[in-house]
Amino acid sequence: MTVVSLQIGSAMASLDANSPRHIIGRDEQSSSICVQHATVSRRHCEVYLENGVALIRDMGSSNGTWINGHPVGQQPVQLAPGQHVFIGHMPLAVAWTGGAQQGATVMGELPADLKALIEARKQQAAVSYSTPPVVASAQPSGADGAMTYRRQGSNDNGVFMIALPGDDFSNDSTIKGFAEFTATDNETIDEITIELVEVHRKGAKKGHVWDRVLVKKGPWKAKKNDRVPMPFELRIPQSTSISSKDVHWEIRGCVDIAWAYDVEVEVPINMHNIDVEKIRDAMGALDLRVDTLESKPLGQEFKARFEPPAQWRTQWNIDCVNLHMQYLGTNFQIMLEVDKKGAFSKDRRTQYNVELATLRSASLQQVGEQLLSLIQRMLSL
């Protein structure tokens, strides 16, 4: 099993099967690796494991994330031994053990040329965002008329509104929305950010940030009644948990105001998983009734229990059918267990792997036929 050790300053953590993701930042509440350094943003970057590979992506930081002197953007970049990795001005030590990849990143002081590059980028960004666009109309300029699901947060400093086309979304897709900030006082604004957050009853108390966009970077002076319109996009991961009594999803927006109270808004949304729900519906088409469907924190793994119809109970003496579903890269693994007490001493299990592309292109009838053949094969053993 691949284990990746991380260290930045005095903060240390590991990437493994139990902790596949970490956010590095200055904010103690939302960062799992907290670094109190002036060049590290509140939520600076994300480091995570995917199919045994360590990846890093920037989350809209002020001073950037750098590998071998090149900036890392919001698209993930693979980490590898021998790289020079800097989070702002702080070196990130990464070491690999237990897997095919062995070694570590190279530690050292921030090179003078990289420091100058970071400063030049910061000054360029400050000039680009120093004068935000002002919209005088009563309605959000540029917002799609279909974005009718709107929520807002406000205080004495301003009103922050987020508009979406609806409240239902699914895995492996993109959320396109629109935000607008209206200043109700003269303030200095540092930045405006929007996040996609999963909150699981068995997960982190504040939830897990799956994506974060920096929609406006400052600082700039906002005058009373200034309006700043901002379209945004958030990417939804491949293997999301499903909204339920244990899981809720929300979009969080924050206007970071210097020396005053931030303006925040939380927008609850419903999250679907098209792959898991297709399996659920295929079982339903076989007249197997879903009893429970549970998602683990951060998705990836799902468990479901199905009750059989009366004729199955009588004919085959089945008490229930249990499913364990798991994402394995581009594959989807389904493990079925038939609970048939009194007919054989142990429950019967079988496992089936299918490519995600094949699962998504198959009809509900095709998926149901495959599941039924697996169940019948177990019963005949």
SEGU-451470 format. One record per residue (C-alpha): residue in one letter; x, y, z. Coordinates in steps of 0.5 Angstrom, whole numbers, plus 500, padded with zeros to 3 digits. Layout:
<pts>
AXYZ/...
</pts>
This chain:
<pts>
M500500500/T503507498/V504512504/V506519502/S509523508/L508531508/Q512536512/I512543511/G515547517/S513544523/A506541521/M506533518/A501529516/S501523511/L497521505/D494514505/A488510504/N485512511/S487520509/P487521502/R487528502/H489534505/I489542505/I495546506/G493553509/R493558514/D486557517/E486552522/Q479550521/S479549514/S486546513/S488539515/I495541515/C496548518/V502553517/Q502560520/H506563515/A505570511/T506567504/V501561505/S494563504/R488561508/R487555504/H493555499/C493548496/E490541496/V495535496/Y491528495/L492521493/E489518486/N490511484/G496511488/V499517485/A500523489/L497530486/I497537488/R493543486/D493550488/M487553490/G487560488/S493562493/S496569493/N503567493/G502561489/T504553489/W511552485/I514545482/N521546480/G520554479/H514553475/P507555478/V501550479/G494552477/Q488549479/Q489543475/P492537479/V500536478/Q503530480/L508530485/A515526484/P521524488/G527529486/Q522535485/H523542489/V516544491/F514550495/I508553498/G509560497/H516561500/M515555504/P518548502/L514542502/A518535504/V514529500/A517522502/W514516499/T514509502/G511502501/G509502494/A513502487/Q515509488/Q521511493/G524517494/A523524497/T523531494/V529536495/M529541501/G532547500/E532555501/L527559496/P531561490/A532568489/D530568482/L523564484/K522569490/A522575485/L518571480/I513570486/E513578488/A512580480/R506575480/K503578486/Q504585484/Q501584477/A495580480/A494587485/V494591478/S489587475/Y484586480/S485593483/T479596480/P473591480/P467592475/V461596478/V454594476/A449599477/S443595475/A438592480/Q439585477/P446581477/S449583470/G451577466/A447572470/D443567466/G436568467/A435561468/M439561475/T433562479/Y436558485/R439564489/R441565496/Q445571500/G449572506/S449579509/N452584515/D453591516/N459591510/G455588504/V451583501/F453577498/M449573493/I450566490/A445564484/L445557481/P441554475/G438549481/D439545487/D441538484/F447536481/S451529480/N458527480/D463528475/S460534472/T461542473/I457547477/K456553473/G454559478/F454567479/A456571485/E455578486/F457582492/T454589494/A458593498/T454597504/D460601507/N467603504/E471597505/T478594503/I476587500/D482582500/E479576496/I472573494/T472565494/I467560493/E467553495/L464546494/V463542501/E461535503/V459535510/H459528513/R456526520/K462521520/G467526517/A471532519/K466537523/K467543518/G466538512/H471537506/V472542501/W472539494/D474545490/R475552491/V475558486/L478565487/V473569484/K476576485/K483577488/G485584492/P486588495/W481593493/K477599496/A470598495/K465604496/K458604498/N453601493/D459598489/R457592485/V461586483/P459581479/M463574478/P461568474/F464561477/E465554476/L466548481/R468541479/I465536482/P469529483/Q468523480/S466519486/T461523490/S457521497/I450522496/S446527499/S442523505/K441524513/D448523514/V451527508/H449534506/W453538501/E453546500/I457551496/R460556501/G462563499/C466568503/V468576502/D474577506/I474584508/A480587512/W479589519/A472588519/Y467582519/D467577513/V461577509/E459569508/V453565505/E452558505/V448555499/P445547501/I445543494/N443536493/M448531490/H447525486/N451519484/I449517477/D453510478/V451508484/E444510483/K444506476/I446500480/R440502485/D435503480/A437496476/M436492483/G429496483/A428494476/L429486479/D424488484/L429488489/R427494494/V432498497/D433498505/T439502506/L444506502/E450509505/S456513503/K463513506/P466520507/L469523501/G465518497/Q469512494/E465507497/F458505498/K454500501/A447498500/R442493503/F436490498/E430486501/P427481496/P420480493/A415475496/Q416470491/W424470492/R423469499/T419463498/Q422460492/W429461493/N429463501/I433469500/D433474506/C437480503/V442482498/N448486500/L452490495/H459494496/M461499491/Q467502490/Y471506485/L478504483/G480509478/T477508471/N473502474/F467501478/Q467494483/I461491485/M461486490/L454482492/E453478498/V446473498/D444472505/K440465505/K440463512/G438456513/A440454506/F448454506/S452455512/K456461509/D453467505/R455467498/R459473495/T461474488/Q465480485/Y464484479/N469489476/V466494470/E469500466/L466506468/A465508461/T461502460/L457502466/R455509464/S453507457/A449501459/S442501459/L438500466/Q436493463/Q443491461/V445493468/G439489471/E441483467/Q448483469/L446483476/L441478476/S446473473/L451474478/I445473484/Q443467480/R450464479/M451465487/L445461488/S447455484/L454454487/
</pts>
